[in-house]
């Protein structure tokens, strides 16, 4: 429900995680964020939904097949982290729906804060 702005001069820093638990949380976040965005676009319009459904088999192959370009370099990648990412993908749609409901409740509670 917020506006995203492209800023070519922006600087983004990425910090490595200090322990496996923090990295596991990050991997879960990557998965849940990606699948939530997919669900958002799916429900946004029928045309989006048709395109997503058409691309879903290839996307799942890329995500799950050990020989895909996404996974081929993960020989030493701990399986625990890959499972966390997959759990995130599974949880993303539910988290998206919860987020939308919470945003609606906030708008009803305080209509002056509605960003739309």
N, C-alpha and C positions, 0 to 999 in steps of 0.2 A: 503494500500500500504506500510505499515511499517513492520518491523520484530519485533516479540514478543519473548522475551527470558524468560525461566523459571529460576528463581533464588530462591532456597529453603531458603536462608538466608535473603531474603527480608522481611522487616517489613512494614506492611500497617496499617495506622491509619484511623479510620473512625470517623468523627466528626458529632455529632448531629446537626440538623438545629435549628436555634434560633426562627424561626417563620414559620407559616403555608405556607406563600408564597415561602420561600426557600425550604421547604419540597415538595411543589407542583411541583416546578421546578425539584427537584431531582427525584420525582416519574415519571414525564414526561420523564426525561432522561433515567430512567431504562427501561421504555416501548419502547421508540424509539431506544435505543441501542440494546435491545434484538431482536426487529423485523428487524432492519437493519442487524444484524448478520445472522439472518435466511435468509433474502433475498440474502445476499452475498453468502452464501453456496448454496442457490437454483440456482443462476445463474452460479456458479462456474463449475458445471458439471451436466450432465443428471442423473447420478447415485445419486448425492446428492438430486436433485429435486424429484426423485421418492421416496426416503426415507422420505423427508420432507412432501410430499403430504400424504404419508401413515400415518405419525404421527400427521398430522394437526388436525383431529377430537379430538384425546385425548388431545392434547395441548390446544385446544380451550376450552374443558370441564374443564381442570385444571385451565385455566385462568378465565373463566366466571362463573362456577358453584359455588354457595355460600357454598356448602358442600365439595368442593375439599380441599386437604391438604394445598393448597396455601391460601385459603380464610377462612377456618374454624376458625382460630384464630383472624379474623378481626372483631369481634363483635363490638368493640369500635372504629374501624378504621374509620375516617371520609370519607364519600362517596365522598367528593370533591377530596380527594387524590386518591382514586380508579379510579375516572373518569379521573384524570390527567394521571394516568398510562395507561389507555385504549386509551386516545388521543395520547399518545406517541407511543403505538403499531400501531395505525393507521397512524401516521406521519412517522414512521421509514423508510418504503420503499421509500417514497419521499425524505427524508433527505439523505438516502443512495445514491440514484441516483444523487442528487445535489452534494454530496461530491465527487463522482466519476468524474463527469463532471468538477468540480473545480480542481481536481487533474490532470486531463488530460490537462486542460488549463495551469496550472502551469508548467507541464512538457514541453509543446510546447513552452512556453515563455522562459524557462530556462532549456534546456535538460541536462545540467551538474548536476542538482540537482536531477535527476531521481534516486530513491533508488534501482531500479531493476537491 
